[in-house]
Amino acid sequence: MLKRMRMLLEMIRFSHTLFALPFAFLSAALAWKEKNEFSWIELAGILACMVFARSAAMAFNRLADRKIDAANARTAQRHLPAGQLSIANVSLFTLICAVGFISSTFIFLLRDNPWPAILSVPVLGFILAYSYTKRFTAMSHFWLGASLMLASVAAWIAICGLKDLPTPFVLGSAVLFWVAGFDILYACQDVDFDKRSGLFSIPSRWGVHRSLWIALLCHLVMLGLLVCLWAMSPYLGWIYLAGVSCVAVLLAYEHWLVRPDDLTRVNQAFFHVNGIISLGLFLVVLLQLALR
């Protein structure tokens, strides 16, 4: 049982929750500041919802893509195509996580906020649907970005309801373009396989060279939106701007790592640099709010 659970967590790359969780907490921190009230109940609810939602989405993605993964040399050793986990086990895990996510939204009823429970099923449906987008649109990268955008927006709604939504939408839009940009970089590894298999992606549609420029444009838009967030929020100052400057440097380094004739460092750019960006910006905002 413990071995199977370990493999399930490896399959969904549980450690990569780090990508989305800090932005959800960043939005929550701004919401608590706006509301001028912190709640441990809300913190626990956001954490539970994030973990369950991402786990359900990743496990569902592995189920939906198991045949595609088996045909791709880069992914053929993943747990499902390699036979290390059964379809029944992963399906049950997905169902448990989905039920866990929906159930976790009821925590916010203790704070007289019904919106997380009301929106839970549509949100879950949207993020699960991403797994099939590569079959019909090259914009699948942006669907993935929108799925992670919902983390920031949902965290705000969990605390403030439907009040003052422009702030989380600007932050969430920055997350959308950040995720879309690095997902385009990641998809460059599979450009030949996607073309042969009839799968849609920006690299398979436009080629690696143009895709790197599109990814760069996405990240420039992200930086612009982060500056807009500073202009909108009365709680963000020069420390936050210094953090955004560091994000810009890290993104420049990420794009330096990935080149049209050398994709060997995509994983380094994808996992290491983006993890630092996500966690680092969250810590910078916490410092900014503490000092103000």
N, C-alpha and C positions, 0 to 999 in steps of 0.2 A: 504494500500500500504506500509506504513512504517513498519507495523507488518510483512508483508510478506518479505520485504527486510531484516529485522532483523533476521528472521528465515533462510533465504537463507545464510546470513553471518555466522550464527551459524552452519548451515549444513556443510559448507565448512571449518569451524574452521578458520575463517579469521585471527585470532590472531596468528595462527601457521605459517603464512607467515614469522614470525621471524626466523624460522629454516633455510630457504634458502636465504632470502634477505641479511643478513649480509655477507654471502660468495660471493654473486654477487657483493656487494659493495666493499668487500675486493679485489676482482679481479680487479674491476674498479679503485680502489685507486692505485694499482700497475701499471695498464695500464696508468693512468694519469701521474704517476711519470715517467714511461718509455717514454711517449710522451712529458713530460715536459709542459703539457698544460691541464688545467681543463676547463670543459664546463658544464654549467647549462643545456643546451639542452640535452646533453648526459645523465646527471644525471636524468632528467625528463623522458627521453625515457626508460632508464633501469628500473626505478621505475614502470612506466606504464606497460612495458612488463612483469615484474615479477608478478605484482599483477593480471593482466589479465590472464597470462598463468597458474598460480597456481590456480586461481579461476575456470577457465575452466576445468582444470584437476581434481580438487576435485569434482566439480559438475558432471562431466562425470562419475567419479568413483562411486558416489552415485547412478547414474542412472543405471550403469552397474551391480552394486552389490545389487540392491534393494531387489531382491528375496532372495539372500543369507543372507542379513542383517535381513530380516523378519524371517528367519528360525533359526537365531542365537540369543540366549537369551541375549547375551551381547550387541547386536546391534539392537534388535527388536524395540527399542524406538527411533531410528533415525527418522528424519523428514519424509522421504518418506515411509518407511514401516509402520509408525504410522499414516499416512494419514494427517499429518500436512501441507504437501506441495504436490501439484499434479505433475504428470509426465510432464504435459505441462509447468508448471511454471519453473521447473528445467531445462527442455530442452531449453526453451527460454533463461533462464539465461546463460546456457552453450554456446549457440550460440552467444549471445551478448558478452560474455567474449572472445570467440574465435576470433570473428571479431575485438574486441577491441585490442587483442594481435597483430594480423596481421597488423592492422591499425597503431598501435604504432611503429612498426618497420620502418615505412616510415618517422618517425621523423629524423632518422639518415641520410636520403637523404640530409637534411639541412647541414650536415657535410661532404657531398660528400662520404658517405659510403653506398654502396648498399647492402652489405653482410647481414645485419640483415633482410632486406626485402626478399632477395633471399632465405635465410635459414628458414624463419618463418614457412612455411607450413610443411616441413620435421620435424622440431623441435616439432611443435605442434602435429603432427601425432605420433611421438615417445612417447611423454609424455602421450598422451591419450591412446595409446596402452597398457600401463602398467596395466590398469584396467582389462584386460583379461588374463594377464600372469599367474595368480594363477590357471587358468583352465588347463594349460598344462606344467608348469615348476616350480620346486622348487626354481629356480634362480630368481623368481620374486622380491625378496628383492634387488638383484643387479640391476635389471631393474629400480626399484624405485631410487636406488642410482645414476644410470647413468642419470636419468631424472633430478635430482638435480645437478648433475655434470655439465649438460648443462648450468645451471645458471651462473656458474663461467666462463666457456668457452665463452658463448654468450656475457657476459658483456665485456670481453676482446676484442672480435671481434667487438663489437659495437663501441669501442674506437680506437683500433689499426688495425682493419681489420684482415687479415690473417698473420700478422707479429709476429714473436717471440712467436709462439703458445706453445712451451714446458712449459713455466711458467704457463699459465692457465690450461694446461692439468695435470700438477703435482698437482696443487691446486684442480682441479676438481676431480682427482682420489682420493685425500684425502677425499673429500666430499662423493664420491661414497662409499668408505668403511665405513665411519662414519655412513651414512644413512643405509646401508645394515646391519651393526652391530646392531644399535638400532631397526631397523625394525624386525630383527630376534628375539630380546628380546620381542618386542611387540607381535609378532605372537605366542609366547609361550602360551599366554592366550587362543588361539583358537585351540590348538593342537588336542583335542578330536573332536571338531566340524569339523575341516578340514578333519580328517580321515573318519568320518562318511559321509561327503558330497563329498568325492572324490576330494577335493581341494589340490593343491600342495603348500607346504612350507617346509622350512628346518626343523622346529620342527616336522611336521607331518611325514617327511621322516626319520629323524635321532633321534627323541626324544628330550625331553627338555634338559637333561643333556649334550648331545653332542652339541646341538644347542648353549648353553651358551658358550661353548668353541670355537665354530666357530665364534660367535659374538665377543668374546674377541680377537681372531686372527684378525678379521676385524679391530678392533680398534687399535691393535698393528701396523698393516699395515698403518692405517691412520696416526699414530704418526710418523712412519718412513718417510712417504711422506711429512709431514709437515717439518721434519728436512731436507729432500731433497730440499724443497722449499727455506729454509734458505740458503743452500749451493749454490743454483742457482742464487738467487736474490742479487744484490749488495746493495739493499736498506734495507735488514733485518739484524738485529744484535742481541745483547744480550737481549734487551727488548722483542723481538719476541720469542727468545728461552725460556725466563722466562715464557711467555704466553703459549707456547707449554707445558712446565712443568706443569703449572696449569691445562691445558687440560688433561694431563695424570692423574693427581690426581682426577679430576672430573670423568673421565672415570672409574678409579678404584673404586670410590664411587658408580657409576652407577652399576657396576657389583657386588659390595657388596650388593646392595639393592635387586637385582634379584637373587633368588636361586631356585634350582630345586624343593624344597619342599615348597617354599613360593613365589608365584607370585603376592601377594597382593600389592606390591609396584612398579609394572611395570609402572603404569601411572606416579608416582612420578619421576621415572628414565627417562621415555620417554619425558615428557613435561618440567619438571623443570630443570633437569640437562642439557639436550641438548640445551635448550634455553639459558642457561648461557654460555655454550661452544660456541655457534654460535655468540652471541652478544659480549661476552667477547673477543674472539680472534680478532674480527673485531676492537674493540676499542684498543686493544693492537697494532695492525698493524698501526692504525691511529696515535697512540702515537709514535711508532717507526719512521714512515715516517716524522712526524712533527719535531722530534728531530734530524733527519738526514738531 
